[in-house]
Amino acid sequence: MFKILSSLTLLLTLNIPSQLAIATEPNSFLRVVKTATKGQSNQMHPINISLANGYGVTLSFLPSNQIITKAWLDNPSFVVIDGDGCLKGLPGSVNCSNQSPGAKVLHLKRISDLKIPGLPSTNTSLLTVVTTGPDGGGIYLYRINKATKPDSLVFEMVPPAPSKPLVSSPLITQIRKGNSSGFNSEKY
């Protein structure tokens, strides 16, 4: 199942080089990318996730080599969360002694609204995901919104593309030197 999901994700994605790729076709399975960065989160705003009845949304940290160590869901009255590994505090992760801690994929599912004493009824929830990895850790913020249809079904966190070195052309260097040494403004 995991291989099928990975293959499906790769086949049905767009590779748009930006901080946040935006799905351009309605009802598509396009990849929405949040660039994984080193250290603490520098997100100015949470990434919006529209969660609709009958749909789930997958958050994949597989390409980033980040391991999810903790996930907080502020309003669990309309969404449930599950992971592919052992996360303390999540249902199904009670017996973590036989597994290494952490997960690489989270799945969110919309449920019918629950009335939880002491928790006000809202249409949104904040999901905070804490990760660790070879380049340090990160904090990712997601605003979960109730919706009638989902915008995207898979969100992948990918590492930033390596920056390309500036190319210095010998011809440009010669022209610069030629212009500065061969041009005499007093003659003209």
OpenMM code with the backbone's topology and positions (N, CA, C; nanometers):
from openmm import Vec3, app, unit

residues = "MET PHE LYS ILE LEU SER SER LEU THR LEU LEU LEU THR LEU ASN ILE PRO SER GLN LEU ALA ILE ALA THR GLU PRO ASN SER PHE LEU ARG VAL VAL LYS THR ALA THR LYS GLY GLN SER ASN GLN MET HIS PRO ILE ASN ILE SER LEU ALA ASN GLY TYR GLY VAL THR LEU SER PHE LEU PRO SER ASN GLN ILE ILE THR LYS ALA TRP LEU ASP ASN PRO SER PHE VAL VAL ILE ASP GLY ASP GLY CYS LEU LYS GLY LEU PRO GLY SER VAL ASN CYS SER ASN GLN SER PRO GLY ALA LYS VAL LEU HIS LEU LYS ARG ILE SER ASP LEU LYS ILE PRO GLY LEU PRO SER THR ASN THR SER LEU LEU THR VAL VAL THR THR GLY PRO ASP GLY GLY GLY ILE TYR LEU TYR ARG ILE ASN LYS ALA THR LYS PRO ASP SER LEU VAL PHE GLU MET VAL PRO PRO ALA PRO SER LYS PRO LEU VAL SER SER PRO LEU ILE THR GLN ILE ARG LYS GLY ASN SER SER GLY PHE ASN SER GLU LYS TYR".split()
positions = [
    Vec3(0.0826, -0.1191, 0.0000),
    Vec3(0.0000, 0.0000, 0.0000),
    Vec3(0.0870, 0.1254, 0.0000),
    Vec3(0.1952, 0.1205, 0.0816),
    Vec3(0.2831, 0.2363, 0.0909),
    Vec3(0.3511, 0.2636, -0.0431),
    Vec3(0.3987, 0.1557, -0.1130),
    Vec3(0.4630, 0.1736, -0.2428),
    Vec3(0.3651, 0.2294, -0.3447),
    Vec3(0.2405, 0.1830, -0.3394),
    Vec3(0.1393, 0.2322, -0.4325),
    Vec3(0.1161, 0.3806, -0.4096),
    Vec3(0.1048, 0.4226, -0.2829),
    Vec3(0.0844, 0.5633, -0.2512),
    Vec3(0.2026, 0.6467, -0.2987),
    Vec3(0.3250, 0.5976, -0.2773),
    Vec3(0.4431, 0.6712, -0.3218),
    Vec3(0.4459, 0.6836, -0.4730),
    Vec3(0.4165, 0.5743, -0.5436),
    Vec3(0.4159, 0.5779, -0.6896),
    Vec3(0.3073, 0.6699, -0.7403),
    Vec3(0.1896, 0.6624, -0.6794),
    Vec3(0.0791, 0.7478, -0.7195),
    Vec3(0.1143, 0.8938, -0.6961),
    Vec3(0.1794, 0.9219, -0.5848),
    Vec3(0.2196, 1.0586, -0.5550),
    Vec3(0.3176, 1.1089, -0.6601),
    Vec3(0.4150, 1.0266, -0.6968),
    Vec3(0.5133, 1.0683, -0.7956),
    Vec3(0.4511, 1.0877, -0.9331),
    Vec3(0.3581, 1.0019, -0.9706),
    Vec3(0.2955, 1.0125, -1.1016),
    Vec3(0.2031, 1.1321, -1.1130),
    Vec3(0.1397, 1.1677, -1.0052),
    Vec3(0.0376, 1.2709, -1.0097),
    Vec3(0.0831, 1.3992, -0.9425),
    Vec3(0.2067, 1.4382, -0.9654),
    Vec3(0.2566, 1.5590, -0.9011),
    Vec3(0.3105, 1.6567, -1.0033),
    Vec3(0.3174, 1.7813, -0.9616),
    Vec3(0.3840, 1.8850, -1.0391),
    Vec3(0.5100, 1.9227, -0.9648),
    Vec3(0.6143, 1.9499, -1.0364),
    Vec3(0.7370, 1.9936, -0.9726),
    Vec3(0.7549, 2.1414, -1.0024),
    Vec3(0.7004, 2.2265, -0.9174),
    Vec3(0.7075, 2.3701, -0.9362),
    Vec3(0.8090, 2.4244, -0.8372),
    Vec3(0.9193, 2.4845, -0.8845),
    Vec3(1.0229, 2.5306, -0.7926),
    Vec3(0.9825, 2.6595, -0.7220),
    Vec3(0.9199, 2.6462, -0.6086),
    Vec3(0.8834, 2.7623, -0.5288),
    Vec3(0.8697, 2.7181, -0.3843),
    Vec3(0.8513, 2.8115, -0.2967),
    Vec3(0.8317, 2.7770, -0.1567),
    Vec3(0.7034, 2.6986, -0.1378),
    Vec3(0.5982, 2.7357, -0.2093),
    Vec3(0.4709, 2.6673, -0.1957),
    Vec3(0.4112, 2.6515, -0.3335),
    Vec3(0.4108, 2.5294, -0.3837),
    Vec3(0.3529, 2.5047, -0.5153),
    Vec3(0.2018, 2.5055, -0.5013),
    Vec3(0.1337, 2.5652, -0.5974),
    Vec3(-0.0111, 2.5789, -0.5882),
    Vec3(-0.0759, 2.4919, -0.6942),
    Vec3(-0.1722, 2.4115, -0.6530),
    Vec3(-0.2449, 2.3264, -0.7467),
    Vec3(-0.3206, 2.4149, -0.8442),
    Vec3(-0.3049, 2.3892, -0.9742),
    Vec3(-0.3678, 2.4739, -1.0748),
    Vec3(-0.4915, 2.4116, -1.1365),
    Vec3(-0.5113, 2.2840, -1.1186),
    Vec3(-0.6287, 2.2183, -1.1729),
    Vec3(-0.7208, 2.1795, -1.0584),
    Vec3(-0.8513, 2.2098, -1.0711),
    Vec3(-0.9421, 2.1693, -0.9639),
    Vec3(-0.9554, 2.0180, -0.9583),
    Vec3(-0.9824, 1.9667, -0.8390),
    Vec3(-1.0027, 1.8234, -0.8158),
    Vec3(-0.8844, 1.7394, -0.8618),
    Vec3(-0.7639, 1.7897, -0.8463),
    Vec3(-0.6460, 1.7156, -0.8897),
    Vec3(-0.5711, 1.6609, -0.7693),
    Vec3(-0.4770, 1.5739, -0.7955),
    Vec3(-0.3930, 1.5150, -0.6917),
    Vec3(-0.2549, 1.5784, -0.6992),
    Vec3(-0.2480, 1.7081, -0.7167),
    Vec3(-0.1206, 1.7745, -0.7354),
    Vec3(-0.0460, 1.7867, -0.6043),
    Vec3(0.0830, 1.7858, -0.6162),
    Vec3(0.1681, 1.7947, -0.4982),
    Vec3(0.1756, 1.9397, -0.4525),
    Vec3(0.1571, 1.9606, -0.3266),
    Vec3(0.1771, 2.0916, -0.2672),
    Vec3(0.3031, 2.0801, -0.1838),
    Vec3(0.3984, 2.1647, -0.2112),
    Vec3(0.5309, 2.1494, -0.1536),
    Vec3(0.5596, 2.2600, -0.0537),
    Vec3(0.6039, 2.2223, 0.0627),
    Vec3(0.6607, 2.3159, 0.1592),
    Vec3(0.8071, 2.2788, 0.1701),
    Vec3(0.8946, 2.3699, 0.1380),
    Vec3(1.0363, 2.3405, 0.1416),
    Vec3(1.0818, 2.3154, 0.2848),
    Vec3(1.1466, 2.2031, 0.3043),
    Vec3(1.1993, 2.1696, 0.4368),
    Vec3(1.3252, 2.2513, 0.4605),
    Vec3(1.3315, 2.3180, 0.5720),
    Vec3(1.4484, 2.3990, 0.6023),
    Vec3(1.5150, 2.3483, 0.7287),
    Vec3(1.6361, 2.3891, 0.7468),
    Vec3(1.7147, 2.3472, 0.8622),
    Vec3(1.6756, 2.4309, 0.9840),
    Vec3(1.6672, 2.3671, 1.0986),
    Vec3(1.6425, 2.4407, 1.2216),
    Vec3(1.4964, 2.4735, 1.2453),
    Vec3(1.4732, 2.5798, 1.3175),
    Vec3(1.3380, 2.6189, 1.3553),
    Vec3(1.2584, 2.6657, 1.2340),
    Vec3(1.1270, 2.6647, 1.2498),
    Vec3(1.0377, 2.7054, 1.1419),
    Vec3(1.0521, 2.8542, 1.1151),
    Vec3(1.0542, 2.8891, 0.9876),
    Vec3(1.0509, 3.0300, 0.9519),
    Vec3(0.9213, 3.0598, 0.8776),
    Vec3(0.8206, 2.9774, 0.9006),
    Vec3(0.6912, 3.0000, 0.8389),
    Vec3(0.6283, 3.1247, 0.8977),
    Vec3(0.5828, 3.2129, 0.8125),
    Vec3(0.5111, 3.3304, 0.8592),
    Vec3(0.3655, 3.2958, 0.8870),
    Vec3(0.3096, 3.2040, 0.8076),
    Vec3(0.1702, 3.1640, 0.8219),
    Vec3(0.1608, 3.0129, 0.8068),
    Vec3(0.0658, 2.9515, 0.8760),
    Vec3(0.0473, 2.8069, 0.8582),
    Vec3(0.0029, 2.7744, 0.7157),
    Vec3(0.0365, 2.6547, 0.6698),
    Vec3(-0.0104, 2.6053, 0.5404),
    Vec3(-0.1559, 2.5639, 0.5581),
    Vec3(-0.2438, 2.6102, 0.4694),
    Vec3(-0.3861, 2.5780, 0.4782),
    Vec3(-0.4147, 2.4408, 0.4198),
    Vec3(-0.4917, 2.3625, 0.4935),
    Vec3(-0.5361, 2.2313, 0.4478),
    Vec3(-0.6880, 2.2289, 0.4572),
    Vec3(-0.7540, 2.2061, 0.3434),
    Vec3(-0.8999, 2.1935, 0.3411),
    Vec3(-0.9347, 2.0472, 0.3590),
    Vec3(-1.0091, 2.0172, 0.4633),
    Vec3(-1.0437, 1.8793, 0.4969),
    Vec3(-1.1942, 1.8613, 0.4796),
    Vec3(-1.2337, 1.7724, 0.3884),
    Vec3(-1.3749, 1.7530, 0.3551),
    Vec3(-1.4224, 1.6147, 0.3972),
    Vec3(-1.5538, 1.6027, 0.4166),
    Vec3(-1.6130, 1.4727, 0.4488),
    Vec3(-1.5822, 1.3733, 0.3378),
    Vec3(-1.5444, 1.2526, 0.3754),
    Vec3(-1.5162, 1.1483, 0.2774),
    Vec3(-1.3763, 1.1515, 0.2195),
    Vec3(-1.2942, 1.2478, 0.2588),
    Vec3(-1.1580, 1.2592, 0.2071),
    Vec3(-1.0600, 1.2617, 0.3233),
    Vec3(-0.9417, 1.2125, 0.2977),
    Vec3(-0.8321, 1.2245, 0.3913),
    Vec3(-0.7217, 1.3041, 0.3254),
    Vec3(-0.6331, 1.3572, 0.4044),
    Vec3(-0.5186, 1.4320, 0.3537),
    Vec3(-0.3930, 1.3705, 0.4139),
    Vec3(-0.2931, 1.3472, 0.3301),
    Vec3(-0.1676, 1.2861, 0.3726),
    Vec3(-0.0565, 1.3903, 0.3734),
    Vec3(0.0189, 1.3950, 0.4821),
    Vec3(0.1376, 1.4794, 0.4937),
    Vec3(0.2583, 1.3872, 0.4910),
    Vec3(0.3414, 1.4002, 0.3877),
    Vec3(0.4554, 1.3104, 0.3715),
    Vec3(0.5864, 1.3857, 0.3908),
    Vec3(0.6684, 1.3339, 0.4809),
    Vec3(0.8016, 1.3883, 0.5041),
    Vec3(0.9080, 1.2950, 0.4453),
    Vec3(0.8669, 1.1990, 0.3631),
    Vec3(0.9605, 1.1014, 0.3058),
    Vec3(1.0741, 1.1662, 0.2272),
    Vec3(1.0477, 1.2600, 0.1346),
    Vec3(1.1584, 1.3164, 0.0567),
    Vec3(1.2566, 1.3993, 0.1387),
    Vec3(1.2156, 1.4472, 0.2551),
    Vec3(1.3000, 1.5392, 0.3318),
    Vec3(1.3927, 1.4698, 0.4310),
    Vec3(1.3773, 1.3383, 0.4489),
    Vec3(1.4534, 1.2639, 0.5499),
    Vec3(1.4305, 1.3172, 0.6911),
    Vec3(1.3201, 1.3858, 0.7120),
    Vec3(1.2811, 1.4320, 0.8448),
    Vec3(1.1978, 1.3229, 0.9109),
    Vec3(1.2098, 1.3093, 1.0405),
    Vec3(1.1297, 1.2132, 1.1166),
    Vec3(1.0403, 1.2923, 1.2108),
    Vec3(0.9116, 1.2649, 1.2043),
    Vec3(0.8147, 1.3330, 1.2893),
    Vec3(0.8263, 1.2743, 1.4295),
    Vec3(0.8532, 1.3598, 1.5257),
    Vec3(0.8664, 1.3127, 1.6635),
    Vec3(0.7449, 1.3477, 1.7485),
    Vec3(0.6731, 1.4514, 1.7095),
    Vec3(0.5571, 1.4947, 1.7874),
    Vec3(0.4602, 1.5672, 1.6955),
    Vec3(0.3316, 1.5504, 1.7223),
    Vec3(0.2284, 1.6228, 1.6481),
    Vec3(0.1215, 1.6666, 1.7469),
    Vec3(0.0876, 1.7950, 1.7429),
    Vec3(-0.0174, 1.8492, 1.8288),
    Vec3(-0.1342, 1.8929, 1.7414),
    Vec3(-0.2526, 1.8538, 1.7785),
    Vec3(-0.3748, 1.8952, 1.7105),
    Vec3(-0.4568, 1.9744, 1.8118),
    Vec3(-0.4755, 2.1037, 1.7861),
    Vec3(-0.5409, 2.1900, 1.8849),
    Vec3(-0.6899, 2.1624, 1.9018),
    Vec3(-0.7593, 2.1273, 1.7944),
    Vec3(-0.9032, 2.1031, 1.8030),
    Vec3(-0.9358, 1.9666, 1.7432),
    Vec3(-0.9437, 1.8632, 1.8256),
    Vec3(-0.9707, 1.7286, 1.7735),
    Vec3(-1.1197, 1.6979, 1.7566),
    Vec3(-1.2046, 1.8002, 1.7551),
    Vec3(-1.3488, 1.7746, 1.7499),
    Vec3(-1.3995, 1.7384, 1.6106),
    Vec3(-1.3191, 1.7619, 1.5042),
    Vec3(-1.3661, 1.7284, 1.3695),
    Vec3(-1.2606, 1.6590, 1.2836),
    Vec3(-1.1453, 1.6285, 1.3415),
    Vec3(-1.0386, 1.5650, 1.2638),
    Vec3(-0.9655, 1.4631, 1.3514),
    Vec3(-0.9303, 1.3494, 1.2902),
    Vec3(-0.8459, 1.2512, 1.3580),
    Vec3(-0.7143, 1.2430, 1.2826),
    Vec3(-0.6102, 1.2023, 1.3532),
    Vec3(-0.4763, 1.1970, 1.2955),
    Vec3(-0.4155, 1.0605, 1.3244),
    Vec3(-0.3419, 1.0086, 1.2257),
    Vec3(-0.2728, 0.8815, 1.2416),
    Vec3(-0.1371, 0.8934, 1.1739),
    Vec3(-0.0422, 0.8110, 1.2141),
    Vec3(0.0910, 0.8144, 1.1558),
    Vec3(0.1374, 0.6759, 1.1173),
    Vec3(0.2422, 0.6695, 1.0347),
    Vec3(0.2945, 0.5405, 0.9895),
    Vec3(0.3979, 0.4833, 1.0854),
    Vec3(0.4184, 0.5475, 1.1968),
    Vec3(0.5160, 0.4998, 1.2942),
    Vec3(0.4676, 0.5246, 1.4347),
    Vec3(0.5593, 0.5200, 1.5250),
    Vec3(0.5281, 0.5314, 1.6671),
    Vec3(0.5428, 0.6768, 1.7127),
    Vec3(0.4302, 0.7394, 1.7428),
    Vec3(0.4307, 0.8752, 1.7959),
    Vec3(0.3627, 0.8747, 1.9315),
    Vec3(0.4304, 0.9206, 2.0313),
    Vec3(0.3706, 0.9247, 2.1650),
    Vec3(0.2513, 1.0190, 2.1639),
    Vec3(0.1450, 0.9741, 2.2273),
    Vec3(0.0255, 1.0566, 2.2363),
    Vec3(-0.0772, 1.0289, 2.1290),
    Vec3(-0.0409, 0.9545, 2.0247),
    Vec3(-0.1380, 0.9218, 1.9198),
    Vec3(-0.1997, 0.7857, 1.9466),
    Vec3(-0.3298, 0.7705, 1.9219),
    Vec3(-0.3919, 0.6383, 1.9360),
    Vec3(-0.3223, 0.5380, 1.8443),
    Vec3(-0.3068, 0.4166, 1.8893),
    Vec3(-0.2383, 0.3151, 1.8096),
    Vec3(-0.0884, 0.3143, 1.8316),
    Vec3(-0.0368, 0.4134, 1.8995),
    Vec3(0.1069, 0.4219, 1.9265),
    Vec3(0.1367, 0.3959, 2.0731),
    Vec3(0.0490, 0.3237, 2.1397),
    Vec3(0.0626, 0.3007, 2.2838),
    Vec3(0.1860, 0.2179, 2.3152),
    Vec3(0.2123, 0.1132, 2.2370),
    Vec3(0.3237, 0.0232, 2.2633),
    Vec3(0.4413, 0.0585, 2.1733),
    Vec3(0.5165, 0.1589, 2.2081),
    Vec3(0.6272, 0.2054, 2.1248),
    Vec3(0.7593, 0.1368, 2.1567),
    Vec3(0.7610, 0.0446, 2.2525),
    Vec3(0.8877, -0.0144, 2.2953),
    Vec3(0.9520, -0.1008, 2.1876),
    Vec3(0.8734, -0.1633, 2.0990),
    Vec3(0.9297, -0.2506, 1.9958),
    Vec3(0.9667, -0.1751, 1.8685),
    Vec3(0.9326, -0.0491, 1.8584),
    Vec3(0.9577, 0.0283, 1.7374),
    Vec3(1.0482, 0.1466, 1.7695),
    Vec3(1.1174, 0.1934, 1.6673),
    Vec3(1.1914, 0.3170, 1.6875),
    Vec3(1.0912, 0.4320, 1.6820),
    Vec3(1.1097, 0.5332, 1.7654),
    Vec3(1.0119, 0.6411, 1.7698),
    Vec3(1.0132, 0.7243, 1.6423),
    Vec3(0.8983, 0.7762, 1.6091),
    Vec3(0.8878, 0.8669, 1.4964),
    Vec3(0.8081, 0.8104, 1.3810),
    Vec3(0.7703, 0.9001, 1.2915),
    Vec3(0.6941, 0.8652, 1.1720),
    Vec3(0.7432, 0.9525, 1.0576),
    Vec3(0.7092, 0.9134, 0.9364),
    Vec3(0.7440, 0.9933, 0.8189),
    Vec3(0.6205, 1.0409, 0.7442),
    Vec3(0.5051, 0.9817, 0.7772),
    Vec3(0.3799, 1.0168, 0.7094),
    Vec3(0.2707, 1.0328, 0.8146),
    Vec3(0.1915, 1.1393, 0.8011),
    Vec3(0.0730, 1.1592, 0.8840),
    Vec3(-0.0493, 1.1597, 0.7934),
    Vec3(-0.1606, 1.1101, 0.8453),
    Vec3(-0.2856, 1.1104, 0.7690),
    Vec3(-0.3942, 1.1762, 0.8538),
    Vec3(-0.4624, 1.2740, 0.7949),
    Vec3(-0.5714, 1.3446, 0.8614),
    Vec3(-0.7027, 1.3008, 0.7998),
    Vec3(-0.8034, 1.2803, 0.8818),
    Vec3(-0.9347, 1.2363, 0.8335),
    Vec3(-1.0419, 1.3197, 0.9014),
    Vec3(-1.1361, 1.3697, 0.8224),
    Vec3(-1.2484, 1.4478, 0.8754),
    Vec3(-1.3500, 1.3537, 0.9367),
    Vec3(-1.4007, 1.3887, 1.0528),
    Vec3(-1.5051, 1.3111, 1.1195),
    Vec3(-1.6229, 1.4040, 1.1483),
    Vec3(-1.7365, 1.3447, 1.1843),
    Vec3(-1.8510, 1.4259, 1.2263),
    Vec3(-1.8128, 1.5023, 1.3523),
    Vec3(-1.8636, 1.6238, 1.3622),
    Vec3(-1.8290, 1.7087, 1.4757),
    Vec3(-1.8646, 1.6427, 1.6086),
    Vec3(-1.7710, 1.6500, 1.7010),
    Vec3(-1.7921, 1.5995, 1.8366),
    Vec3(-1.8092, 1.7177, 1.9310),
    Vec3(-1.8887, 1.7001, 2.0305),
    Vec3(-1.9021, 1.8020, 2.1355),
    Vec3(-1.8108, 1.7599, 2.2508),
    Vec3(-1.7035, 1.8339, 2.2688),
    Vec3(-1.6065, 1.8041, 2.3738),
    Vec3(-1.6218, 1.9100, 2.4824),
    Vec3(-1.6559, 1.8688, 2.6052),
    Vec3(-1.6742, 1.9666, 2.7130),
    Vec3(-1.5495, 2.0534, 2.7314),
    Vec3(-1.5728, 2.1842, 2.7379),
    Vec3(-1.4636, 2.2785, 2.7590),
    Vec3(-1.3945, 2.3233, 2.6316),
    Vec3(-1.4260, 2.2619, 2.5176),
    Vec3(-1.3633, 2.2995, 2.3911),
    Vec3(-1.4662, 2.3726, 2.3049),
    Vec3(-1.4410, 2.4993, 2.2717),
    Vec3(-1.5384, 2.5727, 2.1906),
    Vec3(-1.5477, 2.5151, 2.0494),
    Vec3(-1.6634, 2.5280, 1.9896),
    Vec3(-1.6856, 2.4789, 1.8535),
    Vec3(-1.6255, 2.5778, 1.7537),
    Vec3(-1.5345, 2.5301, 1.6680),
    Vec3(-1.4726, 2.6146, 1.5653),
    Vec3(-1.4666, 2.5378, 1.4345),
    Vec3(-1.4390, 2.6096, 1.3264),
    Vec3(-1.4265, 2.5477, 1.1943),
    Vec3(-1.2819, 2.5219, 1.1559),
    Vec3(-1.1882, 2.5515, 1.2452),
    Vec3(-1.0466, 2.5325, 1.2148),
    Vec3(-0.9753, 2.4663, 1.3316),
    Vec3(-0.8582, 2.4139, 1.3007),
    Vec3(-0.7690, 2.3602, 1.4029),
    Vec3(-0.6266, 2.3854, 1.3570),
    Vec3(-0.5365, 2.3998, 1.4489),
    Vec3(-0.3955, 2.4154, 1.4155),
    Vec3(-0.3246, 2.2840, 1.4431),
    Vec3(-0.2499, 2.2358, 1.3439),
    Vec3(-0.1672, 2.1167, 1.3596),
    Vec3(-0.0220, 2.1625, 1.3618),
    Vec3(0.0492, 2.1270, 1.4666),
    Vec3(0.1917, 2.1567, 1.4778),
    Vec3(0.2672, 2.0250, 1.4695),
    Vec3(0.3631, 2.0165, 1.3778),
    Vec3(0.4426, 1.8954, 1.3584),
    Vec3(0.5882, 1.9286, 1.3896),
    Vec3(0.6484, 1.8515, 1.4788),
    Vec3(0.7882, 1.8695, 1.5173),
    Vec3(0.8681, 1.7551, 1.4563),
    Vec3(0.9786, 1.7884, 1.3882),
    Vec3(1.0596, 1.6864, 1.3215),
    Vec3(1.2054, 1.6966, 1.3641),
    Vec3(1.2775, 1.5863, 1.3427),
    Vec3(1.4227, 1.5845, 1.3552),
    Vec3(1.4774, 1.5207, 1.2282),
    Vec3(1.6020, 1.5492, 1.1985),
    Vec3(1.6626, 1.4922, 1.0789),
    Vec3(1.8115, 1.5154, 1.0781),
    Vec3(1.8776, 1.4731, 0.9704),
    Vec3(2.0232, 1.4866, 0.9627),
    Vec3(2.0707, 1.6317, 0.9659),
    Vec3(1.9880, 1.7241, 0.9193),
    Vec3(2.0264, 1.8652, 0.9171),
    Vec3(1.9642, 1.9450, 1.0311),
    Vec3(1.9190, 1.8773, 1.1341),
    Vec3(1.8544, 1.9460, 1.2456),
    Vec3(1.7065, 1.9139, 1.2495),
    Vec3(1.6316, 1.9964, 1.3153),
    Vec3(1.4887, 1.9737, 1.3289),
    Vec3(1.4095, 2.0859, 1.2670),
    Vec3(1.2796, 2.0675, 1.2656),
    Vec3(1.1925, 2.1693, 1.2099),
    Vec3(1.0579, 2.1681, 1.2783),
    Vec3(0.9877, 2.2792, 1.2656),
    Vec3(0.8514, 2.2909, 1.3152),
    Vec3(0.7659, 2.3333, 1.1974),
    Vec3(0.6611, 2.2578, 1.1710),
    Vec3(0.5718, 2.2844, 1.0592),
    Vec3(0.4329, 2.3131, 1.1132),
    Vec3(0.3688, 2.4170, 1.0608),
    Vec3(0.2366, 2.4581, 1.1067),
    Vec3(0.1356, 2.4426, 0.9938),
    Vec3(0.0195, 2.3862, 1.0270),
    Vec3(-0.0876, 2.3659, 0.9294),
    Vec3(-0.2190, 2.4138, 0.9897),
    Vec3(-0.2941, 2.4914, 0.9129),
    Vec3(-0.4279, 2.5312, 0.9552),
    Vec3(-0.5260, 2.4371, 0.8865),
    Vec3(-0.5965, 2.3566, 0.9662),
    Vec3(-0.6933, 2.2603, 0.9142),
    Vec3(-0.8289, 2.3306, 0.9103),
    Vec3(-0.8889, 2.3369, 0.7911),
    Vec3(-1.0182, 2.4022, 0.7726),
    Vec3(-1.1225, 2.3007, 0.7311),
    Vec3(-1.2430, 2.3126, 0.7850),
    Vec3(-1.3551, 2.2323, 0.7360),
    Vec3(-1.3886, 2.2818, 0.5961),
    Vec3(-1.4154, 2.1881, 0.5042),
    Vec3(-1.4443, 2.2262, 0.3659),
    Vec3(-1.5446, 2.1293, 0.3055),
    Vec3(-1.6029, 2.1694, 0.1921),
    Vec3(-1.6943, 2.0803, 0.1205),
    Vec3(-1.6194, 1.9932, 0.0212),
    Vec3(-1.5015, 2.0397, -0.0247),
    Vec3(-1.4163, 1.9575, -0.1110),
    Vec3(-1.2703, 1.9912, -0.0811),
    Vec3(-1.1829, 1.8935, -0.0963),
    Vec3(-1.0413, 1.9179, -0.0649),
    Vec3(-0.9715, 1.9947, -0.1766),
    Vec3(-0.8708, 2.0742, -0.1401),
    Vec3(-0.7866, 2.1403, -0.2398),
    Vec3(-0.6798, 2.0443, -0.2903),
    Vec3(-0.6189, 1.9705, -0.2001),
    Vec3(-0.5135, 1.8741, -0.2318),
    Vec3(-0.5266, 1.7569, -0.1364),
    Vec3(-0.4811, 1.6412, -0.1820),
    Vec3(-0.4905, 1.5215, -0.0998),
    Vec3(-0.3563, 1.4789, -0.0427),
    Vec3(-0.2469, 1.5257, -0.1029),
    Vec3(-0.1130, 1.4901, -0.0563),
    Vec3(-0.0295, 1.6175, -0.0459),
    Vec3(0.0332, 1.6363, 0.0689),
    Vec3(0.1274, 1.7451, 0.0898),
    Vec3(0.2629, 1.6801, 0.1151),
    Vec3(0.3630, 1.7124, 0.0334),
    Vec3(0.4968, 1.6560, 0.0505),
    Vec3(0.5927, 1.7642, 0.0963),
    Vec3(0.6717, 1.7318, 0.1961),
    Vec3(0.7756, 1.8225, 0.2405),
    Vec3(0.9042, 1.7786, 0.1715),
    Vec3(0.9590, 1.8651, 0.0877),
    Vec3(1.0788, 1.8294, 0.0121),
    Vec3(1.1942, 1.9198, 0.0545),
    Vec3(1.3162, 1.8678, 0.0464),
    Vec3(1.4307, 1.9523, 0.0818),
    Vec3(1.4470, 2.0632, -0.0211),
    Vec3(1.5067, 2.1739, 0.0187),
    Vec3(1.5272, 2.2818, -0.0774),
    Vec3(1.6206, 2.2370, -0.1891),
    Vec3(1.5948, 2.2871, -0.3087),
    Vec3(1.6808, 2.2554, -0.4225),
    Vec3(1.8171, 2.3195, -0.3983),
    Vec3(1.9248, 2.2475, -0.4327),
    Vec3(2.0571, 2.3072, -0.4133),
    Vec3(2.0711, 2.4317, -0.4999),
    Vec3(2.1288, 2.5353, -0.4416),
    Vec3(2.1447, 2.6582, -0.5188),
    Vec3(2.2525, 2.6373, -0.6240),
    Vec3(2.2246, 2.6893, -0.7420),
    Vec3(2.3196, 2.6755, -0.8528),
    Vec3(2.4234, 2.7868, -0.8424),
    Vec3(2.5507, 2.7518, -0.8610),
    Vec3(2.6531, 2.8560, -0.8550),
    Vec3(2.6387, 2.9500, -0.9748),
    Vec3(2.6734, 3.0760, -0.9529),
    Vec3(2.6691, 3.1715, -1.0621),
    Vec3(2.7767, 3.1357, -1.1636),
    Vec3(2.7384, 3.1390, -1.2891),
    Vec3(2.8313, 3.1050, -1.3963),
    Vec3(2.9029, 3.2318, -1.4393),
    Vec3(3.0338, 3.2242, -1.4410),
    Vec3(3.1135, 3.3369, -1.4862),
    Vec3(3.1702, 3.3025, -1.6228),
    Vec3(3.1291, 3.3747, -1.7217),
    Vec3(3.1737, 3.3486, -1.8581),
    Vec3(3.3022, 3.4263, -1.8865),
    Vec3(3.4032, 3.3606, -1.9475),
    Vec3(3.5269, 3.4327, -1.9828),
    Vec3(3.4997, 3.5465, -2.0807),
    Vec3(3.4014, 3.5288, -2.1704),
    Vec3(3.3697, 3.6320, -2.2681),
    Vec3(3.3182, 3.7577, -2.1986),
    Vec3(3.2301, 3.7395, -2.1005),
    Vec3(3.1771, 3.8545, -2.0273),
    Vec3(3.2892, 3.9231, -1.9514),
    Vec3(3.3788, 3.8458, -1.8917),
    Vec3(3.4917, 3.9036, -1.8190),
    Vec3(3.5798, 3.9844, -1.9133),
    Vec3(3.6068, 3.9316, -2.0338),
    Vec3(3.6898, 4.0027, -2.1307),
    Vec3(3.6218, 4.1307, -2.1776),
    Vec3(3.4927, 4.1248, -2.2016),
    Vec3(3.4205, 4.2442, -2.2460),
    Vec3(3.4264, 4.3513, -2.1382),
    Vec3(3.4073, 4.3101, -2.0118),
    Vec3(3.4148, 4.4071, -1.9023),
    Vec3(3.5533, 4.4716, -1.8975),
    Vec3(3.6569, 4.3890, -1.9075),
    Vec3(3.7931, 4.4429, -1.9023),
    Vec3(3.8203, 4.5280, -2.0255),
    Vec3(3.7746, 4.4814, -2.1413),
    Vec3(3.7959, 4.5563, -2.2651),
    Vec3(3.7277, 4.6911, -2.2609),
    Vec3(3.6066, 4.6961, -2.2108),
    Vec3(3.5349, 4.8227, -2.2025),
    Vec3(3.6014, 4.9180, -2.1050),
    Vec3(3.6500, 4.8650, -1.9943),
    Vec3(3.7073, 4.9547, -1.8940),
    Vec3(3.8474, 5.0004, -1.9333),
    Vec3(3.9224, 4.9173, -2.0073),
    Vec3(4.0588, 4.9576, -2.0416),
    Vec3(4.0682, 5.0201, -2.1805),
    Vec3(3.9776, 4.9858, -2.2714),
    Vec3(3.9881, 5.0363, -2.4078),
    Vec3(3.9049, 5.1594, -2.4340),
    Vec3(3.8162, 5.1941, -2.3474),
    Vec3(3.7280, 5.3077, -2.3693),
    Vec3(3.7863, 5.4295, -2.2991),
    Vec3(3.8142, 5.5297, -2.3759),
    Vec3(3.8680, 5.6523, -2.3192),
    Vec3(3.7651, 5.7621, -2.3414),
    Vec3(3.7047, 5.8095, -2.2361),
    Vec3(3.5975, 5.9079, -2.2488),
    Vec3(3.6490, 6.0428, -2.2977),
    Vec3(3.7796, 6.0693, -2.2853),
    Vec3(3.8330, 6.1973, -2.3293),
    Vec3(3.8345, 6.2080, -2.4807),
    Vec3(3.8429, 6.0955, -2.5544),
    Vec3(3.8448, 6.0981, -2.7003),
    Vec3(3.7082, 6.1340, -2.7558),
    Vec3(3.6029, 6.1093, -2.6855),
    Vec3(3.4677, 6.1262, -2.7403),
    Vec3(3.3982, 6.2416, -2.6826),
] * unit.nanometer
topology = app.Topology()
chain = topology.addChain("A")
for resn in residues:
    res = topology.addResidue(resn, chain)
    for name in ("N", "CA", "C"):
        topology.addAtom(name, app.Element.getBySymbol(name[0]), res)
